Amino acid sequence: MDLIERPEPGPGQVRVKLEGCGVCASNLTPWAGPDWMQFPTEPGALGHEGWGVIDAVGDGVTDYAVGDRVAALSYKSYAEYDVADVGAIVRLPDSLAGKPFPGEPLGCAMNIFRRSDIAAGQTVAIVGIGFLGAILTRLASDAGARVIAISRRPFSLDVARNMGAAETIPMDDHYRIIEDVKRLTDGIFCDRVIEAVGKQWPLDLSAELVRERGKLVIAGYHQDGPRQVNMQLWNWRGIDVINAHERDPELYAQGIREAVEAVASGRLDPSSLYTHTYPLDRLDEALNATRDRPDGFLKALVTP
């Protein structure tokens, strides 16, 4: 294996000696080898869920020091070291010492939850219970909402129940699911529906489950082509459609800070959701597991 020099932090940057990096499902399209990708990628590329300890700081950095443990939103974290802008790192408190902390997906969940405007007494359907859907189930149920979790795998439905779902429905038959939710809500359907899969059918299904003047929250990452929507249904029910993805670095960091506070305080415990860990030289296996989702799989981490 060829070795490369450690990256050097520029002005306003830090270098992080990585302890690990989460594996994101958004990596799967590049992993499949599309024509628009250039291979081989740059070292560490696609990894963006890293955490570790700062071991070098660039010019002008005063708020962080060597030895600080941080979550980093950087983009070459399938590696031993990566550099990050100071605006894209969040300090991890001593109470989280030794615990994995993939900041980007945890922060993403917090941002989606905020955008969803969930309150006590609402009925919330979450379509797709992976890592993100499981965390949103916990956040919504803790907020006092009644959560209906809909997912393909029995294992995922067990996870949803453990995270506070009041009802679970197998995601197998489109019309039966609609009828089940209609029955559970006395024909009203759901105040909020969060689609957390990123595929056409779950998007179609999710829209059917939103009540009149409810909110459809799109949390799934739809990266494999255009989508069609039932605009007649959306018009008729007068629903709000929220694309709950952020690109503003400040909002990314805000979500990660909120996640740090939630985990450090004990309000959120994601530890059981990190189901598979691989050494960095087996990243291919981690990506394959993320794609194939063997029984018991929710989230893979890789460690140097």
N, C-alpha and C positions, 0 to 999 in steps of 0.2 A: 504494500500500500504506500503510495506516494505521500510524503509529508509536506505540509505547507507552513509558512511562517504564521505566527500568531497575529491576528489583526491588531492594529494600533488604533486607539481611540483618537479622534480628531477633536477640535474645539467643541466644547459642550457635549462631549460624549464620554461614556465609560466603557471599559471592557469587563465582561462578566465571565468568570470561570464557571461554566455551566454545571449544575448538578443533575439536570434533566430537562426534557422537553416533552410536552404532550404531542400526540399525533392527531391531526385535525382531518376530518372527512373531506375538507376542501382540497386536500392534497391528492385525492383519489383520481380526479380527472388528469392532472399532470402525470401521475404515476402510471396511468393507462397508456401514455405515450402518444398524445395527440400531435397532429402535424404542426400545430403552431408552437409547440415547445421546442426548445433547443437543448440538446443533450450532448455531452453530460452537462448537468446544471453546475452552477458555482458551488464550491464547498459549503456545506451547511444549508443550502437553499431549501426553501419551503418550510423549514422549521420556524415557528413563530410563537410557540407557547413555552418559552424557556424560563428557567429560574436558576439562581446561583449566587455567587459571591463576587463582588467587585474586586478586581485585582489590579486595575490601572485606571487612572482618570485623565481626561484631556484638559487642555487649557480652559480656564474659566469655570471649571466645575468647583463649586463651593458647598453645595448642599449634600453631597455624597462623598464618602471616603472609602479608601481601600479597606476591605473587611466587611462592608455593609452587605447584608443579604437582601436580595431584591428579586421581584418578578420583573421580567423584561419583555416588552413587546418589540422584538427585533425579528429579522427575517432570514437569518442563516444560523438557526439554533440547533440544527441537527449536526452538532459539532461539540468540541470541547470548550471553545471560546467563541464569543460573539461580541460585537459592539452595539451600543444602543444610545440614542439621544437621551439626555437627562429628563426630557418631558415624557419619555416612554418607559420609565422605570418607576417602580413603587417599592418602597422599603418594607421588608417583612419583619414583624416584631419578634422578639425572643420567644414568645409563646408558640410560634410556628417553627421553631428550630427543628431541623431534621425531617420536617414534613414536606412532601411534594407540593408545589404550588404553581400549576400552569395558569398564569394570570390571565391570558387572553380569553380562553373560553369561560372562565369564572366571571371575568368582567363583562363579557358578552351577555351572559345570563342575567346579570344585574341590570344592564342597560335595557335588555328586552323586557324584563319585568317592569322597569320604570315606564317604558313606552306603552306597556299594556294597560296601565291605569286600572289595576286590579284592586278591589276593595272587599271588605267583609260583606257577606250576604250574597255575593255574586255566584253564578254558576259558570265555571271555566272548563272548557274542554281543551285538552292538550293532545294533539295528534302527532304521535311519534315519541316514544320514550327511549331515547338514548341518553347520553350524558347530559345534554342540554335540557331535554324534556324532563329528566328526573329532577334536576335542580329547580326548574321552573315549577314543577309539581310541589316541591317543598316550600318554595317561596310563596306560591299562591295559597297553599293550604294554611301556612302560618299566618297569612294576611286575613284569614277568616273566610276564604272562598271555598265553595264546594267544587272539588276537582273531579272531572270525569277524564280518566286517562285511556287513550286509545292507541294500541300498538300491536305490532304483528307477532312478536315473540312472547310466549308465556313467561319467560324469564323477565322480560321488560315489564310486564304487568305486575309481577311480584315486586319488582323494584319500586314501581309506582305506588303500590299499596304501602310499602315500607316508608316511602317519602310523603305519605299523607293523603293519597287519592281516596276519595270516598267511594268511587265507582270505577270499575275497569271493564273495558270492552275489547275483545279481540278484533284486530283490523283485518278482516277477511272478506266480508260481504258488504258492498257499498250500501245497498238499500236496507239491509237488516240493521246496520249501524245507525242509519238515520232514524229508523223506527225505534231502536233502543233509546237513543237520545231523546227523541220526541216523547216517549213514554216516561223517561226519568225526569223530564222537565214539564210534564203536563201540557205538552204541545207548544210550549213557548220557545224552546231551544235555549241557547247559551248566550250569556252576556258578553263573554269573551271566548274566542277560539284561537288557540296558538298552533299554527302549523309548523312543525319542527322536523320535517323530513327533507324537503327540497325536491319533491317529485310532483308530476302532474296530478296523479290520482289523489294523493293526500290533500293537495290544494283544492281540487274539486270537492272532495268530501268535506273539508273544513268549512268551505263557504256554505254548504247545505246546513251546517249545524249552528250558524249564527242567527240569533233572534233579530227581530226587527229593531233597527237602530243600534244593534250591537257592534262589536269591533272584531274584525278579522286581523289577526296579528301574524305577519309572515316572518317567521324566524328561520325557516329552512333556507339553505343557500342554494338557489336555483342556478346552477352553472352549466348545465348540459344542454341548453337550447331555449328557444322561445316557449312561452306558455300561452294557452288559451284560457279565457275566463268566461263564466256564465254571467255576462253583464246584465241580462234581464233579471236574474236573481238578485244580483248586487243592487240594481236600481230599485227593484220592487221592495226589498227589505230596507233600503236606505242605510246600508251598513257603512261604517268607516273601515277603510283598509289601511293598515299601518305596516310599512316596510321597515322592520325593526333592526336594520343594520346600520352601524355607525362607521364613518370614515374620518371623522374629526379626531386627531390624536388626543386632544384634551378630553373628549368624551370617552375614548378608550381608557385613558388613565383614570378618569373618574370612576368608571365601572370597576376597574381593578382595585382601586382604593376601597370602594364599597364592599367588594368581595373579601378583601383582607380583613376589614372590620367585622364582617359577618362570620367569617371562619374563626378569627381570633377570639371573638366573643362567645363562640359556641352556638350561635344562632343557626349556622349552616355547617354541616359536616359532610364534605364530599369524599371522605377517605374510602368508603366502601364502593365508590363509583370508579376508582382507578383499579380496574380488574386485571390488567395485564401489563407487565413490565418486561422490557427487552433491553439488552445491551445495544449500544449504538451500531455495532457491526452487524446487528440483525434487524436493522431498520426495515429491510424488505419484508420480514415476517410481520413486523408491527403494522405496516401498511396493508399487507394482505389480510390480516385479521380485522383491521378497520373496515376493509371492503367486504369481507365474507361474513363477519359477525358470527363466529362460532358460539355455541351455547355458553352462556355465562359472560359474554363479552359486552362491555360498555365503553371503556376508554383505555387506550394504550399509552404508556409512557416509555420513553427511551432514556437511558442513562449512559454517560460516557464511560 
